[in-house]
Amino acid sequence: MIRSRRRGWGWRCRGQYANLRAEIWWEVARGLSGRRGWDLASMANADTTVAQLLEPRWDADPQGRIRVEKKEEIIKRLGRSPDNADALLLAFYAGARPRIRVM
């Protein structure tokens, strides 16, 4: 039997980001875009995913940390959820490394 456990879901840069969502959106999206680290052209729904990646607004919280718009606020503002973008960013997030154990 193989069991997978996720480790490392806490955010690493607490002083820079308001929460884990902000870290994932900022680090992954900005990092991969800056390095041209992804090509979504072969995806069946690439246009939708790219649009969703561009939707969240961001600002700084009172402590000066980066804060990304909450998913609920995006849904309220646009009438749709950025689920494809969330899934893509989680897939690339380095802090979410699965630990596999063979039993």
Summary of the structure (lengths in Angstrom):
residues: 103
radius of gyration: 15.3
end to end distance: 5.2
largest distance: 47.9
contacts: 227
relative contact order: 0.27
helix: 41%
strand: 18%
